[in-house]
Amino acid sequence: MAITVPTEAYCEASDVQALTGRGYSTTSKPTTAQVEELCKQRADLINAALAAAGWTTPISTGARSLNLLQSLNARGAAAEAESSAPGATGMSARATTWREEFELRLRQLRKGELDLPDATKGGDTSIAPSAQAPSGEFNLDTSLGTERAPTFARTTVW
């Protein structure tokens, strides 16, 4: 099973393998399919953060942006893969570092503090002309055709 980059995720199991130094296969724990699923899950979190910042997802153009997202995606998946390996009694120092970096970069993406250098941000949605017109009524003196001065009142409740 292979991942379609960047439609399903921004990295593949081989990117996670490059970080962890572990080989993944159909018999390893976690398996290649499980690592690929971790890649997809972390990519969904990345896309949610990007969408919150106004980006159209998935990002599919811009080599520098895709490299940044690949690195981020791989770190998030590697942290989970390493902590799910048999015999893991918690997170290793490097898995903790990967997870912290992943979470920091997600926050930065969501807040717009981390920019994608060569990707295009989604445009604002257009507003129908009828929605742009002011609504409500003017306080007109119908006999003169002029606008009356506004009247403000305050009611005191005791």
Number of C-alpha atoms within 10 A of each C-alpha: 6 10 17 12 16 19 13 18 25 29 27 25 25 17 19 28 17 12 18 17 10 15 15 19 14 10 8 14 17 21 17 21 17 17 26 24 18 24 29 24 17 24 26 18 15 27 23 18 21 26 17 14 19 17 21 16 17 19 20 15 12 13 12 13 17 21 14 14 22 21 16 24 27 30 28 26 29 27 26 21 25 23 17 16 15 10 7 10 9 12 16 13 10 15 22 16 15 21 20 15 16 22 17 12 18 21 16 16 23 20 15 16 12 14 15 20 12 12 17 14 16 12 9 7 6 6 8 8 7 8 8 8 8 7 8 6 6 10 13 12 11 9 6 8 9 11 11 12 9 7 6 5 5 5 5 5 4 3
